């Protein structure tokens, strides 16, 4: 089986562009993109990462729906399949939680 992670790479670049744009009312500092192992554009999961648990809570309450919708729009504009964009799922965490959870490798397993 040949793996093709171009869709995950596209979503990761788009999440970075969204972060850098400052469009979100509550900022996030990083993201983690978890694509399916088969390289499909369907079912990609994106974690928005905030600097603290307090900011994470604020992001979830005030910015997560906007950030998710905007990310889906931007990936389609960048060539991502429109039908697959609706399957992109998101959540938010913080650097504090990642570190207390054993670091990125352990936390995102």
Residue pairs with C-beta under 8 A, 6 or more apart in sequence:
1 38
2 39
3 37
3 38
3 39
4 39
5 35
5 39
6 39
7 35
7 39
7 40
7 41
7 44
7 80
7 84
8 33
8 34
8 35
8 39
8 44
10 75
10 78
10 79
10 80
11 33
11 35
11 44
11 46
11 71
11 75
11 80
11 88
12 31
12 33
13 78
14 71
14 74
14 75
14 78
14 80
15 31
15 33
15 46
15 48
15 71
16 31
17 74
18 24
18 67
18 70
18 71
18 74
19 27
19 28
19 29
19 30
19 31
23 70
24 59
24 63
24 66
24 67
24 70
25 62
25 63
25 66
26 50
26 55
26 58
26 59
26 62
26 63
27 50
27 55
27 59
28 48
28 49
28 50
28 59
28 63
28 67
28 92
29 49
29 50
29 51
29 95
30 49
30 95
31 46
31 47
31 48
31 49
32 46
32 47
32 49
32 104
32 108
33 44
33 45
33 46
33 47
34 44
34 45
34 46
34 47
34 108
35 44
36 42
36 43
36 44
40 84
41 80
41 81
41 84
41 87
42 84
42 87
43 87
43 89
44 84
44 87
44 88
44 89
45 88
45 89
45 90
45 91
46 71
46 88
46 89
46 90
47 90
47 91
47 92
47 93
47 108
48 59
48 64
48 67
48 90
48 91
48 92
48 93
49 92
49 93
49 94
49 95
49 98
50 56
50 58
50 59
50 92
50 93
50 94
50 95
51 94
51 95
51 96
52 94
52 95
52 96
53 94
53 96
53 97
55 94
56 92
56 93
56 94
56 97
59 67
59 92
60 92
64 90
64 91
64 92
67 90
68 88
68 90
71 88
71 90
72 85
72 86
72 88
73 85
75 85
75 88
76 82
76 85
93 107
97 107
98 104
98 107
98 108
101 107
